[in-house]
Amino acid sequence: MIRLSLADIASAVDGRLHRAEGSEIVSAGVEFDSRKITEGGLFVAVPGERVDGHDFAAQAITDGATGVLAAREVDAPAVLVPTAPVEERSGAMALAGDTDGTGAAVLNGLAKLARHVVDRLPQLAVVGVTGSSGKTSTKDLIAQLLAPMGPTVAPPGSFNNELGHPWTVLRADESTRHLVLELSARGVGHIAALCEVAPPSIGVVLNVGHAHLGEFGSQEAVAQAKGELVESLPEDGVAVLNADDPLVAAMAERTRARVVLVGESPNAHVRAEDIDVDELARPTFTLVTAAGKERVTLPLFGEHHVGNALSAAAVALELGATLPQVAERLGAVERVSARRMEVAETPGGVTVVNDAYNANPESVRAALKTLAAMTRGRSARAWAVLGPMAELGDADVEAHDEIGRLAVRLNIDRLVVVGEQAQAMHQAASLEGSWGEESVLVPDIDAAVALLRAELRPGDVVLTKASNSAGLWRVAEALFADGGNGEQQQ
């Protein structure tokens, strides 16, 4: 973060000083977790369902913070942000348990501070990424392609909402050249609000799927929300759009920016040809651009990463990388964020694909296809341990049904469905084709682990996938803890 006095911060957030002269300098990062405060930092007192950050203000100062961003008086030097009347509070700036508006006020202040910092850093190239699936993986790819070209800031994991977004922005300073941001939405207007915090010059829209249909109601409403990113772009900006997704390609009509299409479609400006996958489902493809062609092998698991790589390549090319540089860097990328296609072998010889960070119909289909590719033509058995996909609304039963049938059609050897909420997946698999005992419904994670311990054997490949709240990564952790083949380690 750039150096700012508490008086500067108060001016930026329309706040007032409390127990402070204003000359105190914030020289380190902004944190909303008091345990992560460093000397010279700014503590953001966010109220939550269980604890209120305001109660930790004094301790944050003791631990080295210069001051606190707060919505009510605290026993510490602070900048107090105004609390808006209930009728003026933005739905995009809402926190669970925020009954008195202090949470909305703090988030609004944090957003204003982040915008103030962006406006002070004209050298920044701000890249925004959104989509129903693949946002985090693509954000990680873009950051890795841009890093050799200058200091690059990107959020860890999925810091993509009204708290994580400005927190990430505030990590940028005078040396930062690229700010790569992931944007999520729970409703129409949310992405537009995030774009106000850090106006992007390049916007990437990956896809419009079924994630959050329970909140949006339809894919068209999802598209309306995702398209707010390209609507925010300036005339000299760039919209990177997936040519293979009609709802995304149509967003070209909603932006004044120059459009770069990516995908396998012949009309894509940056496209993939001759895609192939190896025995571990790592894709190789020919990257085709106006500057020529390069063969690329991704060290990532799953053909779905090709589309993510194309978007990342398009961004890097727009910001000055050459085609050979892009191809070389794509061949050396690493998986950065946890629980997203983590592939490792247990001491017992079982390969575990931990993709349990989150799930929607599109991402589960991609994961199942990857599992099938990893076991095709081998004696290894494919196990899919799947939990519920959340926030699907009226499409819930149909979506789970389709996944169960897909598992059968892909010749997955065993399907373990975890939890009653996903039982439609088990029922559909049981009714599809000649399946009998291949699918089983278990009540919880412990039961899934017990089944796997009893039946796994060396060489098997196990995929774990579910919405984040299901916690199915604990299945993968248990398999590594006990050796992965039923023999618990002492």
Buried (B, 14 or more C-beta within 10 A) or exposed (E): BBEBBBBBBBBBBEBEBBBBEBEBEBBBBBBBEBEEBEEBBBBBBBBEEEEBBBEBBBBBBEBEBBBBBBBBEBBBBBBBBEBBEEEEBBEBBBBEEBEEBBBBBBBBBBBBBBBBBBEBBEEBBBBBBBBBBBBBBBBBBBBBBBBEBBBBBBBBBBBBBBBBBBBBBBBBBEEBBBBBBBBBBBEBBBBBBBBBBBBBBBBBBBBBBBBBBBBBEEBEBBBBBBBBBBBBBEEEBBBBBBBBBEBBBEBBEBBEBBBBBBBBBEEBBBBBEEEEBEEBBBBBBBBBBEEEBBEBBBBBBBBBBBBBBBBBBBBBBBBEBEBEBBBBBBBEBEBBBEBBBBBEBBBBBBBBBBBBBBBBBBBBBBBBBBBBBBBBEEEBBBBBBBBBBBBBBEBBBBBBBBBBBBBBEBEBBBBBBBBEBBBBBBBBBBEBEEBEEBBBBBEBBEBBBBBBBEBBEBBBBBBBBBBBEBBBBBBBBBBBBBBBBBEEEE
